[in-house]
């Protein structure tokens, strides 16, 4: 049986999981793939730390280029992360004619057009299933399972840290800061959690999914991104009382001319399938014109789930090499000569949750609703929350749910409401899943 050599760049948590999985299931993989997958070289800056997996010390090196240039390495697996040395090494591997498997969402989100073009020029495979969703095979679903569908929308909970924080905020009425500390204590959040809680980790994944679904490279600069750092616990509880849960949601939606790519806290009805996704789990709901709604659920990070997807990519690349057909699965398949445009956030239509601290005087509520109506924002429901005890300095909390409205119109109405002196602090605006 032919052997396929793997060279690993990065021997951290996921890298150790990949090596362990390849060793543990070596015979199983050989039967399924028709090739014996062997780890030939491993590069990392720290070779002394115990990874919990036994490897021959002779295959370890601190020189990443020694892995790329080793003639026994057929597939280079990049698990370093980031856009610094990882970008350089992936570029060198592709130019050297080596197939590449990566889990690097930031690299592909920010430099995907460059990286995929290099792979195409070199005529080699570039697989990236673990860049989105960890153990959830959502990239494979879009590239293969739903390839016959026009993708109408994707809604994704793509960051386990944020989902854990939001779950604790709802279930235990914790403020954001306390829920974040709990996530850090449990090992789910970094000491500097900005990438997660400010929404950029989710946005990296969203632009990759949008590019796959709509056939053009979506730059990070056009994605609308809002995190959960400023989310108040009172809004999580009010949403719950109204029959909703708040999730940090990636919303990707196309209408044939424009595509929405946005990430923000979103009210999701409690009977919606995505509302049941709690703690560190991820999920993506995809709507295709033929398939209808399909849901993909699982662990979005971690050693074994992410390693599972990386190994699946290694297996696919090995099959392609055996068949002599690299570039079997293209990265971003261009769908038309005219790429779609990304819709500006101001032009989207959504339903909205609005919380305002309204001055407690006669006519204030009527003035507030009149201004909304003036800007074409129709009210679905409005209620004063908390009774007299909720009053703060002569203001009372009023929560409004709107019908479908244009973002720019809602913003204009809220600006006029602030200018009219009706509210005591800036209104809270959250979008709702249609």
C-alpha positions in Angstrom: 0.0 0.0 0.0 1.3 3.4 -0.9 2.4 5.7 1.9 1.5 9.4 2.1 3.8 11.6 4.2 2.4 14.3 6.4 4.4 17.3 7.6 3.0 19.2 10.6 3.7 22.9 11.2 2.6 23.6 14.7 2.5 21.0 17.5 0.0 22.6 19.9 -3.3 21.3 21.1 -4.8 20.6 17.7 -1.5 19.4 16.2 -1.2 16.9 19.0 -4.7 15.8 18.4 -4.0 15.3 14.7 -1.0 13.1 15.4 -2.9 11.1 18.0 -5.8 10.6 15.6 -3.6 9.5 12.7 -1.8 7.1 15.0 -4.9 5.7 16.7 -6.9 5.2 13.5 -4.0 4.5 11.1 -5.3 1.1 10.0 -8.9 2.4 9.7 -7.7 5.3 7.6 -5.7 3.0 5.3 -8.7 0.8 4.6 -11.0 3.7 3.9 -8.5 5.8 1.9 -6.3 3.2 0.2 -3.1 4.8 1.5 -1.1 4.6 4.6 -0.9 8.0 6.2 2.4 8.6 8.0 3.6 11.6 10.0 7.1 12.3 8.6 8.1 15.6 10.2 6.8 17.9 12.9 7.9 21.5 13.4 7.4 23.6 16.5 9.3 26.3 18.4 8.9 24.3 21.6 9.9 20.6 21.4 10.3 19.9 25.1 6.6 20.1 26.3 4.7 16.9 26.8 1.8 16.8 24.3 0.4 13.5 25.6 1.3 11.7 22.4 4.3 9.6 21.6 6.4 10.5 18.6 9.9 9.6 17.3 12.2 12.5 18.4 13.9 12.1 15.1 11.0 13.6 13.2 10.8 16.7 15.4 12.4 20.0 14.3 12.3 23.7 15.0 12.9 24.4 11.3 9.5 24.7 9.6 11.2 24.9 6.1 12.8 21.5 6.7 9.3 20.1 6.8 8.2 21.9 3.7 11.3 20.9 1.7 11.4 17.2 2.9 10.8 15.1 -0.2 9.0 12.5 1.9 6.3 15.0 2.9 3.4 15.0 0.5 0.9 17.0 2.6 1.8 20.1 4.7 -0.6 20.7 7.6 -0.5 24.3 8.9 -1.7 24.7 12.5 0.3 27.7 13.6 -2.4 30.2 13.2 -2.4 33.9 12.5 -1.2 35.8 9.5 2.5 36.2 10.2 4.9 33.3 9.7 1.9 31.0 8.9 1.2 33.0 5.8 4.8 32.8 4.7 5.0 29.1 5.3 1.8 28.3 3.5 2.9 30.4 0.6 6.2 28.6 0.4 4.6 25.1 0.7 2.2 25.9 -2.2 5.0 27.3 -4.4 6.9 24.1 -3.6 4.1 22.1 -5.1 2.9 20.6 -1.7 -0.7 20.1 -0.9 -1.8 22.2 2.1 -4.3 21.5 4.9 -5.0 24.4 7.2 -7.3 25.3 10.1 -6.3 29.0 9.9 -9.5 31.1 9.6 -7.7 34.4 10.1 -5.3 33.7 7.2 -8.1 32.7 4.8 -10.4 35.5 5.8 -7.8 38.2 5.4 -5.6 36.7 2.6 -7.8 34.0 1.1 -7.8 35.5 -2.5 -4.0 35.4 -2.5 -3.6 32.0 -1.0 -6.2 30.3 -3.2 -4.7 31.9 -6.3 -1.3 30.5 -5.4 -2.8 27.0 -4.9 -4.5 27.3 -8.3 -1.3 28.4 -10.0 0.7 25.6 -8.4 -2.0 23.0 -9.3 -2.2 21.7 -5.8 -4.9 21.1 -3.2 -5.7 23.5 -0.4 -8.2 22.2 2.1 -9.5 24.2 5.1 -12.4 22.4 6.6 -11.3 23.0 10.2 -11.1 26.8 9.7 -14.9 27.1 10.4 -16.8 25.1 13.0 -14.1 22.8 14.4 -15.6 19.4 14.3 -18.6 20.5 12.2 -18.0 19.7 8.5 -19.7 22.9 7.3 -17.1 23.7 4.7 -17.4 20.2 3.2 -21.2 20.6 3.2 -21.0 23.8 1.1 -18.3 22.5 -1.2 -19.8 19.1 -1.8 -23.1 18.2 -0.1 -25.1 21.3 -1.2 -23.1 22.0 -4.4 -26.3 21.7 -6.4 -28.1 24.3 -4.4 -28.4 28.1 -4.7 -27.6 29.1 -1.1 -30.3 31.5 0.2 -29.0 32.0 3.7 -26.7 30.8 6.5 -27.2 31.6 10.1 -24.3 30.5 12.4 -23.4 30.3 16.0 -19.7 30.1 15.4 -17.9 31.1 18.6 -18.1 28.8 21.6 -16.7 31.3 24.0 -19.5 33.9 23.3 -22.1 31.2 23.3 -20.9 30.0 26.8 -21.0 33.6 28.1 -24.5 34.2 26.8 -25.8 30.9 28.2 -24.4 31.8 31.7 -25.8 35.3 31.4 -29.3 34.0 30.7 -29.4 30.9 32.9 -27.8 32.6 36.0 -28.6 36.3 35.4 -24.9 37.1 35.4 -23.6 40.4 34.1 -21.2 40.1 31.1 -18.1 40.7 33.2 -18.9 37.8 35.6 -19.9 35.5 32.8 -16.6 36.3 31.0 -14.6 35.5 34.2 -16.4 32.2 34.4 -15.5 31.4 30.8 -11.9 32.2 31.5 -11.8 30.1 34.7 -13.3 27.2 32.7 -10.6 27.6 30.0 -13.1 28.7 27.3 -11.9 32.3 27.0 -8.4 33.7 26.6 -6.9 36.2 29.1 -7.4 38.7 26.3 -10.8 37.7 24.9 -11.1 40.5 22.4 -11.0 38.4 19.3 -13.9 36.3 20.6 -16.2 38.8 22.5 -15.8 41.6 20.0 -17.0 39.4 17.2 -14.0 39.1 15.0 -13.4 35.4 15.3 -17.0 34.8 14.2 -16.5 37.4 11.4 -13.4 35.5 10.1 -15.5 32.4 9.8 -18.5 34.3 8.3 -16.5 35.7 5.4 -15.1 32.2 4.6 -18.6 30.8 4.5 -20.0 33.7 2.5 -17.1 33.3 0.0 -17.9 29.6 -0.4 -21.6 30.1 -0.7 -21.6 33.0 -3.2 -18.5 32.4 -5.2 -16.4 35.5 -4.6 -13.8 36.5 -2.0 -15.6 38.6 0.7 -13.0 40.9 2.3 -13.1 41.3 6.1 -13.5 45.1 5.6 -17.0 44.8 4.3 -18.4 42.6 7.1 -20.5 44.4 9.7 -19.2 43.2 13.1 -20.6 43.8 16.6 -19.6 41.8 19.6 -21.2 41.1 23.0 -18.9 43.1 25.2 -21.5 45.9 25.7 -24.5 43.6 26.0 -26.4 44.3 29.2 -27.7 41.5 31.4 -31.1 43.3 31.6 -31.5 42.9 27.8 -30.7 39.2 28.0 -33.4 38.8 30.7 -36.0 41.0 28.9 -35.4 39.0 25.7 -36.1 35.8 27.7 -39.3 37.2 29.1 -40.4 38.0 25.6 -39.7 34.4 24.4 -36.2 34.9 22.9 -32.6 34.1 23.5 -29.7 36.3 22.5 -27.0 34.7 20.4 -24.0 36.1 18.7 -25.1 35.2 15.2 -23.3 35.3 11.8 -26.0 36.2 9.2 -25.1 35.5 5.6 -27.9 36.0 3.1 -28.0 36.6 -0.7 -30.8 37.7 -3.0 -29.1 37.2 -6.4 -27.7 40.8 -6.6 -26.3 41.5 -3.1 -25.1 39.5 -0.1 -25.4 40.4 3.6 -22.4 39.5 5.8 -22.9 40.6 9.3 -22.1 39.4 12.9 -24.0 40.8 15.9 -26.0 39.8 19.0 -29.4 38.6 17.7 -32.7 37.7 19.3 -33.7 34.2 18.3 -37.1 32.8 19.2 -36.9 30.1 21.8 -38.7 27.6 19.6 -36.1 28.1 16.8 -33.6 25.3 16.5 -30.6 27.6 16.9 -32.0 28.8 20.3 -31.3 25.4 21.8 -27.6 25.6 21.0 -26.0 26.3 24.4 -22.7 26.6 26.2 -19.6 26.0 23.9 -21.5 24.3 21.1 -21.7 25.7 17.6 -24.3 25.3 14.9 -25.0 26.5 11.4 -28.3 26.5 9.6 -28.1 26.6 5.8 -31.1 27.2 3.5 -30.7 25.9 0.0 -33.2 26.3 -2.8 -33.5 22.5 -3.2 -32.6 21.3 0.3 -34.6 23.7 2.4 -33.2 24.2 5.9 -30.4 21.9 7.1 -28.7 22.2 10.5 -25.1 21.3 11.4 -24.3 21.1 15.1 -21.3 20.1 17.3 -18.2 21.3 19.1 -16.7 24.3 17.3 -13.3 24.0 18.8 -11.1 21.7 20.9 -8.3 19.2 20.3 -10.3 16.2 19.1 -13.2 17.8 17.2 -10.9 20.1 15.2 -8.4 17.3 14.7 -11.2 15.1 13.2 -11.9 17.7 10.5 -8.2 18.2 9.8 -7.7 14.4 9.4 -10.7 14.3 7.1 -9.1 16.9 4.9 -5.8 14.9 4.9 -7.7 11.9 3.8 -9.3 13.8 0.9 -6.0 15.2 -0.3 -4.5 11.7 -0.1 -7.3 10.3 -2.3 -6.7 13.1 -4.8 -2.9 12.4 -4.9 -3.5 8.6 -5.3 -5.9 9.3 -8.2 -3.4 11.8 -9.8 -6.0 14.5 -9.7 -5.0 17.4 -7.4 -7.2 20.5 -7.5 -10.1 18.0 -7.2 -11.9 20.4 -5.0 -11.4 24.1 -5.7 -11.3 26.6 -2.9 -13.7 29.3 -3.9 -15.6 28.4 -7.0 -16.4 31.5 -9.0 -20.1 31.4 -9.7 -20.5 34.2 -12.2 -18.5 36.8 -14.2 -20.1 39.6 -12.2 -19.5 39.1 -8.5 -22.3 40.0 -6.1 -22.1 43.1 -4.0 -22.0 43.1 -0.2 -25.0 45.0 1.1 -24.3 47.9 3.4 -25.6 47.5 7.0 -27.7 50.6 6.6 -29.6 48.9 3.8 -30.5 45.7 5.5 -34.1 44.9 6.6 -34.7 43.3 10.0 -37.0 43.2 12.9 -35.6 45.0 16.0 -35.6 44.9 19.7 -35.4 48.5 21.1 -34.9 49.3 24.8 -35.2 52.9 25.8 -35.1 54.7 29.2 -38.0 57.0 28.5 -38.7 60.1 30.6 -41.6 59.5 33.0 -43.9 62.3 31.9 -47.2 62.4 30.1 -47.0 62.1 26.3 -43.4 60.8 26.2 -44.4 57.3 25.0 -46.8 58.8 22.3 -44.0 61.1 21.1 -41.6 58.1 20.9 -44.0 56.0 18.9 -44.9 58.9 16.6 -41.2 59.4 15.7 -40.8 55.7 14.9 -43.9 55.9 12.6 -42.6 59.1 11.0 -39.6 57.1 9.8 -41.6 54.1 8.6 -40.8 51.9 11.6 -43.9 49.9 12.5 -44.3 48.6 16.1 -45.2 45.0 16.7 -45.3 45.2 20.5 -44.3 47.8 23.2 -44.2 47.4 27.0 -42.9 49.2 30.1 -40.7 46.8 32.0 -40.3 46.3 35.7 -43.0 48.5 37.1 -42.4 51.5 39.4 -39.3 49.9 41.0 -37.5 49.9 37.6 -37.6 53.7 37.4 -34.2 55.4 37.5 -34.0 59.1 38.0 -37.3 59.8 36.4 -36.9 57.4 33.5 -38.6 54.0 32.9 -37.5 51.2 30.7 -39.6 50.6 27.6 -39.0 47.7 25.3 -40.3 47.8 21.7 -40.3 45.0 19.1 -40.7 46.3 15.6 -42.0 44.8 12.4 -39.5 44.5 9.5 -37.8 47.8 9.0 -34.7 49.2 7.2 -31.7 49.8 9.4 -31.2 53.3 8.2 -34.8 54.2 9.1 -34.4 52.8 12.6 -31.2 54.6 13.1 -32.7 57.9 11.9 -35.7 57.5 14.3 -33.5 56.7 17.2 -31.3 59.8 16.5 -34.4 62.0 16.5 -35.7 60.4 19.7 -32.3 61.2 21.4 -32.4 64.8 20.1 -36.0 65.2 21.4 -34.9 64.6 25.0 -37.3 61.7 25.4 -34.7 59.2 26.7 -32.2 59.4 29.5 -29.4 57.3 27.8 -28.7 56.0 24.4 -31.3 53.4 23.2 -30.3 49.8 22.9 -30.9 48.3 19.5 -30.6 44.6 18.8 -31.6 42.8 15.6 -33.9 39.8 15.5 -33.7 36.6 13.4 -36.5 36.8 10.8 
